[in-house]
Amino acid sequence: MAQPEPPGAADVVDRHCGSPPCQPDADTKAFTGRGGAPADLRQAQARVDKIYRQQEDLSRLTRRVRGRTFYLSVHRRKATGQVHLRWRAAGAGARAGHIPWGAIDAYFAQLPGALREWYERIHRRVIELNRRELEARLALRHACK
């Protein structure tokens, strides 16, 4: 047997385009971290954090090379939030500082064979990490919206 509608129920249904009133769509497990959007946001942030740790590890690795003439530094752009690896010349003086991407091959060419190959592998990893950081940061920005 159908239950009678309370007085004024028809007015409420009409205001909601023919559907009964309900709560706005939200995560079913609010504040527990088990909902959809917060999980996406956490995963995106975890990917970005993992890439940042990998960049820091690679930078530390290149600083431990004996007699190094250059190393990787982690550079953070305040305006965009971008974090990327850059090659820098070791030491002090006029030659110390950032090495442009185009000139890095000239620096590699001066190294002995095995060391040159190692630096070339590291350089490929740098390019990959910098690209992945851009993609992960963009995904995080979209997850925040």
C-alpha atoms as an extended CHARMM CRD file, in Angstrom:
* protein
*
       145  EXT
         1         1  MET       CA              0.0000000000        0.0000000000        0.0000000000  PROA      1               0.0000000000
         2         2  ALA       CA              1.3980000000        3.4190000000       -0.9700000000  PROA      2               0.0000000000
         3         3  GLN       CA              1.9830000000        5.9120000000        1.7760000000  PROA      3               0.0000000000
         4         4  PRO       CA              0.2750000000        9.2690000000        1.4070000000  PROA      4               0.0000000000
         5         5  GLU       CA              2.4660000000       12.2290000000        0.5540000000  PROA      5               0.0000000000
         6         6  PRO       CA              2.9360000000       14.8650000000        3.2160000000  PROA      6               0.0000000000
         7         7  PRO       CA              1.2670000000       18.2060000000        2.5110000000  PROA      7               0.0000000000
         8         8  GLY       CA              3.3480000000       20.3800000000        0.1610000000  PROA      8               0.0000000000
         9         9  ALA       CA              5.4690000000       17.4780000000       -1.1600000000  PROA      9               0.0000000000
        10        10  ALA       CA              4.3630000000       18.1510000000       -4.7350000000  PROA      10              0.0000000000
        11        11  ASP       CA              5.7290000000       21.7090000000       -4.4820000000  PROA      11              0.0000000000
        12        12  VAL       CA              9.1440000000       20.4210000000       -3.4150000000  PROA      12              0.0000000000
        13        13  VAL       CA              9.3100000000       17.9540000000       -6.3190000000  PROA      13              0.0000000000
        14        14  ASP       CA              8.4250000000       20.6570000000       -8.8600000000  PROA      14              0.0000000000
        15        15  ARG       CA             11.2300000000       22.9640000000       -7.6840000000  PROA      15              0.0000000000
        16        16  HSD       CA             13.8090000000       20.2270000000       -8.3490000000  PROA      16              0.0000000000
        17        17  CYS       CA             12.8990000000       19.5990000000      -11.9830000000  PROA      17              0.0000000000
        18        18  GLY       CA             10.6240000000       16.6510000000      -11.2750000000  PROA      18              0.0000000000
        19        19  SER       CA             13.0270000000       14.7510000000       -9.0480000000  PROA      19              0.0000000000
        20        20  PRO       CA             12.6660000000       14.3880000000       -5.3130000000  PROA      20              0.0000000000
        21        21  PRO       CA             14.8960000000       16.6190000000       -3.1900000000  PROA      21              0.0000000000
        22        22  CYS       CA             18.2840000000       15.1950000000       -2.3190000000  PROA      22              0.0000000000
        23        23  GLN       CA             21.6200000000       16.2900000000       -1.0320000000  PROA      23              0.0000000000
        24        24  PRO       CA             24.1490000000       17.6170000000       -3.5470000000  PROA      24              0.0000000000
        25        25  ASP       CA             26.5500000000       15.0350000000       -4.9100000000  PROA      25              0.0000000000
        26        26  ALA       CA             29.5100000000       14.6390000000       -2.6140000000  PROA      26              0.0000000000
        27        27  ASP       CA             31.9650000000       12.0030000000       -1.5890000000  PROA      27              0.0000000000
        28        28  THR       CA             30.2140000000        9.2740000000        0.3360000000  PROA      28              0.0000000000
        29        29  LYS       CA             32.9580000000        9.0950000000        2.9320000000  PROA      29              0.0000000000
        30        30  ALA       CA             33.5740000000       12.7110000000        3.8200000000  PROA      30              0.0000000000
        31        31  PHE       CA             36.7180000000       13.4480000000        5.8230000000  PROA      31              0.0000000000
        32        32  THR       CA             37.8390000000        9.8050000000        5.8430000000  PROA      32              0.0000000000
        33        33  GLY       CA             40.0530000000       10.0360000000        2.7740000000  PROA      33              0.0000000000
        34        34  ARG       CA             38.0700000000        7.2990000000        1.0360000000  PROA      34              0.0000000000
        35        35  GLY       CA             36.0880000000        9.4940000000       -1.3330000000  PROA      35              0.0000000000
        36        36  GLY       CA             36.7840000000        9.9190000000       -5.0460000000  PROA      36              0.0000000000
        37        37  ALA       CA             38.1990000000       13.4240000000       -5.4340000000  PROA      37              0.0000000000
        38        38  PRO       CA             40.4580000000       13.4480000000       -2.3660000000  PROA      38              0.0000000000
        39        39  ALA       CA             41.9550000000       10.1100000000       -3.4450000000  PROA      39              0.0000000000
        40        40  ASP       CA             42.7220000000       11.5160000000       -6.9090000000  PROA      40              0.0000000000
        41        41  LEU       CA             44.2940000000       14.5630000000       -5.3310000000  PROA      41              0.0000000000
        42        42  ARG       CA             46.3840000000       12.4420000000       -2.9440000000  PROA      42              0.0000000000
        43        43  GLN       CA             47.5780000000       10.2070000000       -5.7790000000  PROA      43              0.0000000000
        44        44  ALA       CA             48.5090000000       13.2020000000       -7.9440000000  PROA      44              0.0000000000
        45        45  GLN       CA             50.3850000000       14.8050000000       -5.0350000000  PROA      45              0.0000000000
        46        46  ALA       CA             52.1560000000       11.5050000000       -4.3080000000  PROA      46              0.0000000000
        47        47  ARG       CA             53.3460000000       11.3000000000       -7.9470000000  PROA      47              0.0000000000
        48        48  VAL       CA             54.7090000000       14.8440000000       -7.8000000000  PROA      48              0.0000000000
        49        49  ASP       CA             56.4210000000       14.1900000000       -4.4570000000  PROA      49              0.0000000000
        50        50  LYS       CA             57.9840000000       10.9770000000       -5.7890000000  PROA      50              0.0000000000
        51        51  ILE       CA             59.4460000000       12.8480000000       -8.7750000000  PROA      51              0.0000000000
        52        52  TYR       CA             60.8040000000       15.5660000000       -6.4670000000  PROA      52              0.0000000000
        53        53  ARG       CA             62.5450000000       12.8930000000       -4.3560000000  PROA      53              0.0000000000
        54        54  GLN       CA             64.0180000000       11.3020000000       -7.4940000000  PROA      54              0.0000000000
        55        55  GLN       CA             65.3190000000       14.7060000000       -8.6210000000  PROA      55              0.0000000000
        56        56  GLU       CA             66.9120000000       15.3280000000       -5.2230000000  PROA      56              0.0000000000
        57        57  ASP       CA             68.4980000000       11.8480000000       -5.2550000000  PROA      57              0.0000000000
        58        58  LEU       CA             69.9520000000       12.3960000000       -8.7310000000  PROA      58              0.0000000000
        59        59  SER       CA             71.3280000000       15.7700000000       -7.6800000000  PROA      59              0.0000000000
        60        60  ARG       CA             73.0090000000       14.2240000000       -4.6230000000  PROA      60              0.0000000000
        61        61  LEU       CA             74.4230000000       11.4180000000       -6.7770000000  PROA      61              0.0000000000
        62        62  THR       CA             76.1620000000       13.8440000000       -9.1580000000  PROA      62              0.0000000000
        63        63  ARG       CA             77.5860000000       15.8380000000       -6.2550000000  PROA      63              0.0000000000
        64        64  ARG       CA             79.3760000000       12.7320000000       -4.9570000000  PROA      64              0.0000000000
        65        65  VAL       CA             81.4720000000       12.2670000000       -8.1280000000  PROA      65              0.0000000000
        66        66  ARG       CA             85.1620000000       12.7470000000       -7.2910000000  PROA      66              0.0000000000
        67        67  GLY       CA             86.8540000000       15.5540000000       -9.1600000000  PROA      67              0.0000000000
        68        68  ARG       CA             83.5700000000       16.6270000000      -10.7320000000  PROA      68              0.0000000000
        69        69  THR       CA             83.5920000000       19.6150000000      -13.0300000000  PROA      69              0.0000000000
        70        70  PHE       CA             79.8210000000       19.9140000000      -13.0500000000  PROA      70              0.0000000000
        71        71  TYR       CA             76.8120000000       18.5800000000      -11.1510000000  PROA      71              0.0000000000
        72        72  LEU       CA             73.0210000000       18.7430000000      -11.0790000000  PROA      72              0.0000000000
        73        73  SER       CA             71.1300000000       21.2390000000       -8.9920000000  PROA      73              0.0000000000
        74        74  VAL       CA             67.4270000000       21.3220000000       -8.2610000000  PROA      74              0.0000000000
        75        75  HSD       CA             65.9720000000       24.6020000000       -9.4600000000  PROA      75              0.0000000000
        76        76  ARG       CA             62.5740000000       25.8650000000       -8.2920000000  PROA      76              0.0000000000
        77        77  ARG       CA             60.6760000000       28.5450000000      -10.1850000000  PROA      77              0.0000000000
        78        78  LYS       CA             58.5340000000       30.5400000000       -7.7960000000  PROA      78              0.0000000000
        79        79  ALA       CA             56.3090000000       31.9570000000      -10.5250000000  PROA      79              0.0000000000
        80        80  THR       CA             55.1610000000       28.6030000000      -11.9140000000  PROA      80              0.0000000000
        81        81  GLY       CA             56.0460000000       26.1670000000       -9.1370000000  PROA      81              0.0000000000
        82        82  GLN       CA             58.1760000000       24.1680000000      -11.5750000000  PROA      82              0.0000000000
        83        83  VAL       CA             60.9790000000       22.0990000000      -10.0740000000  PROA      83              0.0000000000
        84        84  HSD       CA             63.6040000000       20.9080000000      -12.5160000000  PROA      84              0.0000000000
        85        85  LEU       CA             67.1900000000       19.7460000000      -12.6560000000  PROA      85              0.0000000000
        86        86  ARG       CA             69.8960000000       21.9220000000      -14.1860000000  PROA      86              0.0000000000
        87        87  TRP       CA             73.5650000000       21.3060000000      -14.8040000000  PROA      87              0.0000000000
        88        88  ARG       CA             75.9370000000       23.6580000000      -13.0000000000  PROA      88              0.0000000000
        89        89  ALA       CA             79.6750000000       24.0660000000      -13.2500000000  PROA      89              0.0000000000
        90        90  ALA       CA             81.4470000000       23.1450000000      -10.0090000000  PROA      90              0.0000000000
        91        91  GLY       CA             83.7520000000       25.4490000000       -8.1450000000  PROA      91              0.0000000000
        92        92  ALA       CA             83.9080000000       29.1790000000       -7.7880000000  PROA      92              0.0000000000
        93        93  GLY       CA             84.8070000000       31.9020000000      -10.1790000000  PROA      93              0.0000000000
        94        94  ALA       CA             83.6960000000       33.0660000000      -13.5800000000  PROA      94              0.0000000000
        95        95  ARG       CA             83.1150000000       29.5630000000      -14.9620000000  PROA      95              0.0000000000
        96        96  ALA       CA             80.8560000000       28.4410000000      -12.0820000000  PROA      96              0.0000000000
        97        97  GLY       CA             77.1050000000       28.6060000000      -12.5680000000  PROA      97              0.0000000000
        98        98  HSD       CA             74.3630000000       27.2630000000      -14.7640000000  PROA      98              0.0000000000
        99        99  ILE       CA             75.3960000000       25.4120000000      -17.9420000000  PROA      99              0.0000000000
       100       100  PRO       CA             72.9690000000       25.9110000000      -20.8510000000  PROA      100             0.0000000000
       101       101  TRP       CA             71.3730000000       22.7270000000      -22.2560000000  PROA      101             0.0000000000
       102       102  GLY       CA             72.9610000000       23.2980000000      -25.6520000000  PROA      102             0.0000000000
       103       103  ALA       CA             76.4830000000       23.4510000000      -24.2180000000  PROA      103             0.0000000000
       104       104  ILE       CA             76.3000000000       20.3360000000      -22.0550000000  PROA      104             0.0000000000
       105       105  ASP       CA             77.4320000000       18.0180000000      -24.8810000000  PROA      105             0.0000000000
       106       106  ALA       CA             80.6770000000       19.9800000000      -25.1370000000  PROA      106             0.0000000000
       107       107  TYR       CA             81.2940000000       19.3340000000      -21.4470000000  PROA      107             0.0000000000
       108       108  PHE       CA             80.5740000000       15.5970000000      -21.8590000000  PROA      108             0.0000000000
       109       109  ALA       CA             82.9890000000       15.3620000000      -24.8080000000  PROA      109             0.0000000000
       110       110  GLN       CA             85.9030000000       16.3760000000      -22.5590000000  PROA      110             0.0000000000
       111       111  LEU       CA             85.4160000000       13.4210000000      -20.1840000000  PROA      111             0.0000000000
       112       112  PRO       CA             87.0240000000        9.9570000000      -20.3440000000  PROA      112             0.0000000000
       113       113  GLY       CA             84.8910000000        7.2260000000      -21.9920000000  PROA      113             0.0000000000
       114       114  ALA       CA             83.2140000000        5.4730000000      -19.0400000000  PROA      114             0.0000000000
       115       115  LEU       CA             82.5840000000        8.7020000000      -17.1540000000  PROA      115             0.0000000000
       116       116  ARG       CA             81.1940000000       10.3560000000      -20.2940000000  PROA      116             0.0000000000
       117       117  GLU       CA             78.7760000000        7.4510000000      -20.8120000000  PROA      117             0.0000000000
       118       118  TRP       CA             77.6770000000        7.6470000000      -17.1780000000  PROA      118             0.0000000000
       119       119  TYR       CA             76.9850000000       11.3730000000      -17.4620000000  PROA      119             0.0000000000
       120       120  GLU       CA             75.0890000000       10.8250000000      -20.7260000000  PROA      120             0.0000000000
       121       121  ARG       CA             72.8530000000        8.2520000000      -18.9920000000  PROA      121             0.0000000000
       122       122  ILE       CA             72.3110000000       10.6740000000      -16.1350000000  PROA      122             0.0000000000
       123       123  HSD       CA             71.4800000000       13.4320000000      -18.6330000000  PROA      123             0.0000000000
       124       124  ARG       CA             68.8250000000       11.2500000000      -20.3080000000  PROA      124             0.0000000000
       125       125  ARG       CA             67.3480000000       10.6160000000      -16.8490000000  PROA      125             0.0000000000
       126       126  VAL       CA             67.3450000000       14.3740000000      -16.1750000000  PROA      126             0.0000000000
       127       127  ILE       CA             65.3800000000       15.0340000000      -19.3500000000  PROA      127             0.0000000000
       128       128  GLU       CA             62.9000000000       12.2850000000      -18.4330000000  PROA      128             0.0000000000
       129       129  LEU       CA             62.4270000000       13.5210000000      -14.8460000000  PROA      129             0.0000000000
       130       130  ASN       CA             61.9800000000       17.1350000000      -15.9390000000  PROA      130             0.0000000000
       131       131  ARG       CA             59.3330000000       16.0340000000      -18.4700000000  PROA      131             0.0000000000
       132       132  ARG       CA             57.5560000000       13.8300000000      -15.9270000000  PROA      132             0.0000000000
       133       133  GLU       CA             57.5710000000       16.6600000000      -13.3850000000  PROA      133             0.0000000000
       134       134  LEU       CA             55.7820000000       18.9550000000      -15.8220000000  PROA      134             0.0000000000
       135       135  GLU       CA             53.1590000000       16.2940000000      -16.5790000000  PROA      135             0.0000000000
       136       136  ALA       CA             52.6390000000       15.3370000000      -12.9290000000  PROA      136             0.0000000000
       137       137  ARG       CA             52.3510000000       18.9560000000      -11.8050000000  PROA      137             0.0000000000
       138       138  LEU       CA             49.7700000000       19.5900000000      -14.5420000000  PROA      138             0.0000000000
       139       139  ALA       CA             47.7880000000       16.5030000000      -13.4340000000  PROA      139             0.0000000000
       140       140  LEU       CA             47.9350000000       17.7570000000       -9.8280000000  PROA      140             0.0000000000
       141       141  ARG       CA             46.6430000000       21.1650000000      -10.9040000000  PROA      141             0.0000000000
       142       142  HSD       CA             43.7130000000       19.4920000000      -12.6770000000  PROA      142             0.0000000000
       143       143  ALA       CA             43.0070000000       17.2590000000       -9.6670000000  PROA      143             0.0000000000
       144       144  CYS       CA             42.8110000000       20.3590000000       -7.4550000000  PROA      144             0.0000000000
       145       145  LYS       CA             40.0470000000       21.8470000000       -9.6110000000  PROA      145             0.0000000000
